[in-house]
Amino acid sequence: MHALLEELGSAASAALVKAFGAEGVPPTLVFEPSPRADVQCTAAMQLAKALRKPPRDLAAAILPSVLSHPAVEKAEMAGAGFINVTLRDAWIATHLDDCLTHRPVGAGQTVVLDYSSPNVAKPMHIGHIRSTILGEAMKRVLRAVGYTVVADNHLGDWGTQFGKLIVGWRRYLDRAAYERDPVGELLRIYVKYTEEERAQKQALGAPVKEGDDDDAALPAQAPALLLEARAELVKLQAGDPENVALWKQFVDVSMAEFDRVYKRLGVSFDEVLGESFYNDQLAATVDELLEKGIAEHSQGAVIVTFTKERDGEAMPPMLVRKADGGFLYGTSDIAAMRYRIGRWSPSRILIVTDERQQLHFRQLFAVARRLGVPARLEHVWFGLMRLPEGTFSTRDGNVISLESLLDEAEKRAADVARSLNADLAEAELAEVARVVGLGSVKYNDLSKDRQTLITFTWDKALSLQGNTAPYVQYAYARIRSIQRKVAELGAVPGPLVALEPTERALVMTLLRYPLAVEEVAMSSRPHALCDYLFELAGAFSSFFNDCPVKDAEPSVRAARLTLCDRVATVLRRGLDLLGIEVVERM
Ligand code: ARG
């Protein structure tokens, strides 16, 4: 399909050059599949202004070049200057297998993909889960189109919270609880610490705001607990063996828990370079910013300022070194940027987080541009997911609740599976429940435009109707069952023959698969692939309603078996790119 679109595009461009001269004519015009025709070109409208010609005149000049292509059955001008192309059935039939190959648009290029990145000893909130699922899908999609992808889990394993945790550990630890549920207990002592610190602050008459951090200077009025936490943090940063050992333990128990979740979700990373990895590069990073005149001193601290003229937009300053010499989240992000560019020379860096960090990354990318970073930098942000009451049964939003969410998904998916097929044996049912349950949680995240707010509901996520994992997975299982039945008759797949209308529509849909994947790779919006798979499953349904497979005469049956096979393959591969599995029977 790609090759054809490119051929039509360059032939059309050549036709325009011949008619009106080369000026303003791009080397290729865009032809794309469209719901109105097999292929459509809207370039005439887009170029009209630059070429100072009525769009219909341009379209008329293009038309003969399209008509003369051997794949084209018919090409017509419509409306303001659209060119609608109908392809020859014979071309379509012989190009079916184009649906199985991607154009290697990323070949020779590296992408650093920073996703999941939860914070150690803190709740892995729902945002980290969405980042994990979106990031994993992007990893697979980018690899499919030829990119070398470095999947990097930028763990939040450094920062002021560790001083607090160490104090909490010394004062409030319940050993037995820690043995049972280490991360749960770390969370509890952290929360306890925060409450106590807050109470001390109030007793001192200091204002307490929501999300109050210790970054604000409180010299005279600092609560005793906070002073203690700062002292522990200083010791940790200075390499005090006891505190370093504690810190390491916090990281290890948290990582063990994260890994359990990753394993269950089928997620894997190439690197886990957390914030701590950059710790010894922070001083040099700030020095470099100062030397290059990117950062400046301000009231004892070091900041970067942003102006509309230089950075494209005015933004609040970014603090990169505090007055007390401490570094920040943003400083380690600048260090990570330098490191990634130096080590992998990526052409793109993608960072997946929720919407609340948009300003942070706009600032970071502005700093990177001033440092001369040549890569395309993308903050792949997503809206926060709303959870109706009761979706999570235990501690809100943390790792444990994710596991209970997945348990619940599997339980509910088992009911769905039973309703579809009461004859499944227990072991098979459990596998269907696992695959469908996990799939529906993931698909629910992936199928909505990531920048819209979504609400999670079980009924929608697990519905067998609509754009859901169970719908697409069921379409796959149904095709596999058809294939098994027909194979029992000894039939084998064969070349496509004359195409019925729904059959033709199905092949055209299949041919769009590599385009859908490429679109996701370029736009970092996986929902386009969900939309595509949903459409493909629907096109299969229409085909199957109209076109018998098992009872067709042998050559037609063989052709339809081939079609079944390609649809099943594309559904399976497409779901796999989203990190979702299939089952052979449902
Ligand atoms: N740990 C951060 C958080 O939980 C996300 C890190 C994202 N990646 C980055 N390079 N800053 O909010």
Boltz pocket constraint, residues with backbone or C-beta under 6 A from the ligand:
constraints:
  - pocket:
      binder: B
      contacts: [[A, 114], [A, 116], [A, 117], [A, 118], [A, 119], [A, 154], [A, 155], [A, 156], [A, 333], [A, 336], [A, 351], [A, 352], [A, 353]]
      max_distance: 6.0
